[in-house]
Amino acid sequence: MAEIICVIGNKGGTGKTTLSHMLCHGLALLERRAACVMTDELREPLRAEGRRYVVADARSAKAREQMMDKLRNLPGWIGVLDGGANRTDTDIALYELSNLVLLPFRDSAEDLRTVIQDLERFPRAHALPSQWPHNRWQLEAADRLVATMPAHLRSRVLPPVMAVSSSKLLLQATVPEQLPTAVNNATRALARMILDMTEHKESFAYKPVAPSMPATPAASAAANPSAATPPGPYQSTMRH
């Protein structure tokens, strides 16, 4: 059956939909078959035209059940379930359906409080810093924020996905035929990290393996795939 990844979390505005489409686009660039499945009843589904991956509408429980039945019969595919905010019961249902669970959060105290609650609620989930800042001072502040997390949760925080403003192009009704290099590189880097987690689960058991993160956006990691290391706990992208 397909590998199922869900991108969930109780708080809105953390980048769940953006990350879901970034991940699917990156998987497609790596020649993996991916489906981005919308489950948020409050959002309109995006059109498939111009995308390298399938988009599916599963905004009701019945549609979600039908979609999962389809995905179960598609070996080699990866289904990304795009969650919504303030839907604890739905998050629990998506969590139980998924092989890998991602909890995006941004660099704010409110996001941190919510993701801590979600990490406690979903013991198999990983927190994913989303739209992480590039500015040195903002990044240092974000590092200090993550450092305040309980020690038993910090090892479940993945390397950050740096802010790429042009990633919003993936959420347009019509996707440009040519996307900026920064978007393609950042999505490849995200997809490689997630594939590493899904395909090499034995190498990712919350071990303190420090990833080799660049000082520039995650896009630069994609430029040198041979230097990639298995994903590990959150580390600052600053070089000290």
N, C-alpha and C positions, 0 to 999 in steps of 0.2 A: 504494500500500500504506500501511498504518498507519505512523506515526512510532513508533519503538521507543526507549524510554529504559530503561536498567538502573541499578539502585541496588545497588552491590556493595561489596566491601571485605573484606579478610582478617580483620579484628578483629570480634568480637561486641560487642554493646551500644552500637553507634554510632548506632542509630536508623534502620536501613535500612527496617524494616517500617513504623514510624511515618511516616517521610518518604514512603514509597511511597503509603500511604493518604491522607496529607495532600495529596500532589500530585494524586492521582486525584479526591479530593473537591473540591479547588480548581478543577481542570479542569472538573468537572461544573457547579460554580457559575458558571463562565464559559461554560457551554453548549457545552462540548466533550465528545465521546464518548470515554470512557476505560475501560480495563480494567486492573485490578491483578492481576498474574499471580504467584502464589506459586511459588517454585522451591526453597524450603528444605525438605528431606526431614524435618527434625526439628520442624517446626511443623505445627499443624493448620490447615487452611484455614478462613477466616472465612465466615460465611453472607452471602448477598447481600441478605437482607431489610433494608429500611430504608436501603439505600445508593443513592446517585445514580449509581453507576458499577458496572460489571461486575466480579465477582471470579472468578478462574479458578485451577484447581488444575493446576500443571505441575511437580510435584515429582520426576518422573522424566525422563530424557533423551527417552524416547519421547513422553511427554505434552507436553514442551516443544516438540518438533518439530511435533507436531500443532497446538499452539496457534499457533506461528509461521506455519504454513500458513494457518490461519484469519485471522490478523491481516494477512497479506499481501494478502488479498482484501477488506479493509475500509478503503477509502480514506477519509481524514478522521478516522480513529480514532487514538488515542494509547495504545500499550501500555506499561505500566510493569512491568518485570521486577524483582520483589523478591528480592534475593539472600540469601545466608546466610554464616555465618562459616566460616573455615578450609576453604575450598573453592577453591583456586587454579585447578584445572582447570576447574571449573564457571564461575568468574569469567571465565576466558579465553574460554570458549564464549559466555557472555552478552555479553561485550565485543564479540566479533566479529559478533554479531547486531544490535547496537544502533547507532542514529544518534547518541545522546547518552549519555554515561556519567558517573554521579555517584558520588562516594566520600565518604559522610558520615564525619565524625569529631567527637569531643567534645573539650572543653578539658582534655586530660590529656597528659602527656609520652608515655605509651604509645600513645595514639591518634595523636599527631603522628608518632611513629616509624613506625607502621604505614602511615599515609596517605602518607608520603613514599615508602616502598617501593612502594606501589600506584601512585602517580603516575609513578614511574620505570618500573614494569612496563607501565602502560597510558598511552601518550603522548597519546591523545585524551581522556583523562578529566579531570574537574574535581573538585576537593575541595570539599565543602560542609559548613561548620561547622554542627553539629546541636545542638539544645537549648542554645543559647548563653546564658550567664548574663545576668541583668538588673542584678544588684548591681554598683555602680560598681567596687569593688575587684576582684571576680572578673572583671569584664569587662576591666579594665586588665591583669590577669594573663594573661587569654586572648589579648589583643592582643600582649603581650610574647612569648607562646609562639609565635604565628603568625610573629612577626618573626624567629624563629630558623630558619625554614625556608630552605633554599637559595634564592638570589635567582631562579634560573631556574624555580622551581616556584611562587613566591608569586603570580605573575600568573594562575595557574590555580586560585586559591582564590576561591570565589564569596562574595558577601555572606552573612552568617550567617542561619540560621533561628533566631530567638530561642525560648527555652523557653516553651511554652504547656502548662501542666499538664493542661488539659482535652483536649488532643489525644489522650490515651489513650482517650477515648470512642470514637474511630474503630476501636479494636482490640477492642472488646467484641463478643461474639457477636451481640447485638442493639443496633443503633445507635439512640440516642434520636431521636425524630421531630424535635425541635428541638435543634440543637447551639448551644452558647454563641457569642455574637458574636465573641469572641476567636479561636475556632477557625476560624470561617468567614472572618474577615478575614485571618488568618495563612495559611490555605490558598490563598486567592485571590492573596495577594502572592507566594507561592512559585510558583503556577501561572503568573502573569504573567511572572515572571522566566524560567522554563523555556520558556514559549512564545516569549519574545523571543529566546532562544538558538536554538530550533529553526526559527523562522520568519525570522530575520534573521541568518543565520550570518555574512554578510559584515560585520556590525557588531560581531561578537564574535570577534576573532582575537587574544585575549590582549592587547588594547590597554589602555594605562593610562587607562581611562575611569573616573573616580571616580563611583560611584553616589551618589545622594542618599539616604543612609540616615538614618532618624530616630533620636532618642535613646531612643524607646520601642520596644516590640516591633515585629516586622515587620508586625504587624496594622495599624499606623497608616499604612504605605505603601499598603495597600489602600484606606484611607479617602479617598485623594486620587490616583486612578489617573492623572489628567492630569499629575501631577508626576513620573511614572515616567521613569527614564532607562535606557538599555541596561545590562545587567549588566556589571560590570567586576571587577577584582581585589578581594580582601578589603580592607575598610576598617573601622576601628573604628566602632561605632555610638555612641560617645561624642562629644559636642561639646566641643571644647577652646576 
